């Protein structure tokens, strides 16, 4: 059993619960995480007490995960240092493509290796991740279920991702220097904001629905595992366009 746990340990992976409502669910999530040796739990704006008696009871001995859980006021703070952010969703509309299964998601995480900081986000129990919250995702993942009854308990969802990760051979993958070179979430968010400003000013985005194209660009760049240098190159191109637009406008 110990060999299994060591082989499948993901020290830089965090389960991020966004606005969890029920302490019972937080405790059950901690239990599911410990089943598969996932130790980092992040809570964003929780409306419950993760250390309540009910939470501890449902954790069934995973108190250490609850006690070590980090609490944040917003997603920007929680996701700042991550190189890959996976958003889980049951919504499969046109802005949620492409979407990956838990097995495919685990495979992509394994390709990066255990040194890369990865966050898997789960939304509120009654609503999931909202559109603005999903925009923090570099890739989206969904659990294939009965379309006529797609409701899953929060802990069940976490358990499925933990299981898929446990089936893979966890390897360090990229060197420490290569991991450090990957763009952090804050850098990518800054790039997306710059893209929005520049492409809007250039008239490239549909004024009535600018997010239509931007969502696709987010998915495209998110899957690319961009480095900080690549982000600077894209922003440099946007700055060049900004300057050309100002000259053309006589500013």
C-alpha positions in Angstrom: 0.0 0.0 0.0 2.8 2.4 0.8 4.4 1.9 -2.6 1.1 2.9 -4.2 0.9 6.1 -2.2 4.5 7.1 -2.9 4.1 6.4 -6.6 1.0 8.5 -6.9 1.8 11.4 -4.8 1.2 14.8 -6.4 2.8 17.3 -4.0 2.1 20.4 -6.1 -1.6 19.6 -6.9 -4.3 21.4 -5.1 -8.1 20.8 -4.9 -9.7 24.2 -5.0 -13.3 24.5 -3.7 -15.0 27.7 -4.8 -17.6 29.1 -2.4 -18.4 25.8 -0.7 -21.7 26.1 1.3 -21.8 23.0 3.5 -19.2 21.9 6.1 -20.3 18.3 5.6 -19.2 18.5 2.0 -15.8 20.0 2.8 -15.2 17.2 5.3 -16.2 14.6 2.7 -13.9 16.1 0.2 -11.0 15.9 2.6 -11.8 12.2 3.0 -11.8 11.7 -0.7 -8.5 13.5 -1.1 -6.8 11.4 1.6 -8.1 8.2 -0.1 -5.8 9.1 -3.0 -3.0 10.9 -1.2 -3.9 14.4 -2.3 -2.9 16.8 0.5 -3.5 20.4 -0.6 -7.0 21.8 -0.1 -7.8 25.5 -1.0 -11.1 27.1 0.0 -12.2 30.3 -1.8 -14.8 32.4 0.1 -16.4 29.5 2.0 -19.7 30.1 3.7 -19.2 27.3 6.2 -16.7 26.3 8.9 -14.3 23.7 7.5 -13.2 22.8 11.0 -16.6 22.3 12.4 -17.5 19.1 14.2 -19.7 18.0 11.3 -16.8 18.6 8.8 -14.4 16.6 11.0 -16.9 13.8 11.4 -17.4 13.5 7.6 -13.7 13.6 7.0 -13.4 10.2 8.9 -9.8 10.9 10.0 -8.7 13.4 7.3 -8.5 16.1 10.0 -4.9 16.9 8.9 -6.1 18.0 5.5 -8.8 20.2 7.0 -6.4 21.8 9.4 -3.9 22.5 6.7 -6.5 23.9 4.3 -5.8 27.4 3.1 -8.6 29.9 2.9 -8.7 32.8 0.4 -11.0 35.7 -0.2 -11.0 35.4 -4.0 -9.8 33.3 -6.9 -7.1 35.7 -7.9 -5.4 35.1 -4.6 -6.0 31.4 -4.6 -4.7 30.7 -8.1 -1.9 33.2 -8.3 1.0 30.7 -8.3 -0.4 27.9 -10.3 0.9 27.0 -13.8 -2.2 25.0 -14.8 -5.7 25.6 -13.7 -8.4 23.0 -14.5 -12.0 24.1 -14.1 -14.6 21.3 -13.7 -18.1 21.9 -15.1 -21.3 20.1 -16.0 -22.1 22.9 -18.5 -21.2 21.9 -22.0 -22.3 25.0 -24.0 -20.4 26.6 -26.9 -18.1 28.5 -24.5 -17.0 25.3 -22.8 -15.2 23.6 -25.6 -13.1 21.6 -25.7 -13.8 19.8 -22.5 -11.8 16.8 -21.2 -12.9 13.8 -19.2 -11.3 13.1 -15.8 -9.1 10.5 -17.4 -7.9 12.8 -20.1 -7.4 15.6 -17.6 -5.3 13.3 -15.4 -3.2 12.3 -18.5 -2.5 16.0 -19.3 -1.5 16.7 -15.7 0.8 13.6 -15.7 2.5 14.9 -18.9 3.5 18.1 -17.0 4.9 16.0 -14.1 4.6 16.3 -10.4 6.7 19.4 -10.0 4.2 21.7 -11.8 1.7 23.5 -9.5 -1.7 22.4 -10.7 -5.2 23.5 -9.4 -8.4 21.6 -10.0 -11.3 23.8 -9.3 -14.8 22.7 -8.2 -17.7 25.1 -7.9 -20.4 25.7 -5.4 -22.6 22.7 -4.6 -25.8 24.1 -6.0 -24.5 26.0 -9.0 -21.0 24.8 -10.0 -18.5 27.3 -11.4 -20.0 30.5 -12.9 -18.9 31.9 -16.2 -16.5 34.4 -14.6 -15.0 31.7 -12.4 -14.6 29.4 -15.4 -12.6 32.1 -17.2 -9.8 31.5 -14.7 -9.4 28.0 -16.1 -6.7 27.0 -18.6 -8.7 23.9 -19.5 -12.1 22.6 -18.7 -13.0 19.1 -17.6 -16.4 17.3 -17.2 -17.5 14.0 -15.8 -19.6 12.0 -18.4 -22.8 11.2 -16.6 -26.5 10.5 -17.4 -27.5 13.8 -19.2 -31.0 13.5 -17.6 -29.5 13.4 -14.1 -26.1 15.0 -14.0 -26.0 16.0 -10.3 -23.0 14.7 -8.5 -22.0 15.2 -4.9 -18.9 17.4 -4.5 -16.9 14.7 -2.8 -17.9 12.2 -5.5 -16.4 14.5 -8.1 -13.2 15.0 -6.3 -12.9 11.2 -5.7 -13.2 10.5 -9.5 -10.3 12.9 -10.3 -8.2 11.4 -7.5 -8.8 7.9 -8.8 -7.8 8.8 -12.3 -4.6 10.5 -11.1 -3.9 7.4 -8.9 -3.9 5.2 -12.0 -1.0 7.0 -13.6 2.7 6.8 -13.0 3.6 10.0 -11.3 7.0 11.3 -12.5 8.8 14.5 -11.8 8.6 15.4 -15.5 10.0 18.8 -16.2 13.1 20.1 -14.5 12.8 22.7 -11.8 14.1 25.4 -14.2 11.6 24.3 -16.8 8.8 24.5 -14.3 9.9 28.0 -13.1 9.9 29.1 -16.8 6.1 28.3 -17.1 3.8 31.3 -17.0 1.9 31.7 -13.7 -1.8 32.2 -13.6 -1.4 35.9 -12.9 0.7 36.4 -16.0 -1.8 34.6 -18.2 -4.7 36.7 -16.7 -2.7 39.8 -17.5 -2.1 38.7 -21.1 -5.9 37.9 -21.6 -6.8 41.4 -20.3 -4.3 42.9 -22.7 -5.7 40.9 -25.6 -9.1 42.1 -24.8 -8.1 45.7 -24.7 -6.1 45.6 -27.9 -8.4 43.4 -30.0 -11.4 45.6 -28.9 -9.6 48.8 -29.9 -8.7 47.2 -33.2 -12.3 46.3 -33.9 -11.5 42.6 -34.1 -14.0 41.6 -31.4 -17.7 41.6 -31.8 -18.8 44.6 -29.7 -22.1 42.9 -28.8 -20.3 39.7 -27.6 -16.5 40.2 -27.2 -16.2 37.1 -25.0 -17.2 34.8 -27.9 -13.7 34.8 -29.4 -11.8 35.5 -26.2 -13.1 32.2 -24.7 -11.6 30.3 -27.6 -8.3 32.2 -27.2 -8.3 31.3 -23.5 -8.7 27.6 -24.3 -6.1 27.8 -27.0 -3.4 29.5 -24.9 -4.4 27.5 -21.8 -3.7 24.2 -23.5 -0.3 25.4 -24.7 1.4 25.5 -21.2 2.9 28.8 -22.1 6.2 30.1 -20.7 6.7 33.5 -19.2 8.8 34.4 -22.2 6.0 33.4 -24.6 3.5 35.5 -22.6 5.9 38.5 -23.0 6.1 37.9 -26.7 2.3 37.9 -27.1 2.0 41.1 -25.0 4.8 42.6 -27.0 2.8 42.0 -30.2 -0.2 43.6 -28.5 1.8 46.6 -27.5 3.0 47.0 -31.0 -0.6 47.0 -32.3 -1.5 49.5 -29.5 1.2 51.9 -30.8 0.1 51.5 -34.4 -3.5 52.2 -33.4 -2.5 55.3 -31.5 -0.5 56.6 -34.4 -3.3 55.9 -36.8 -5.7 57.8 -34.5 -3.2 60.7 -34.3 -2.8 60.3 -30.5 
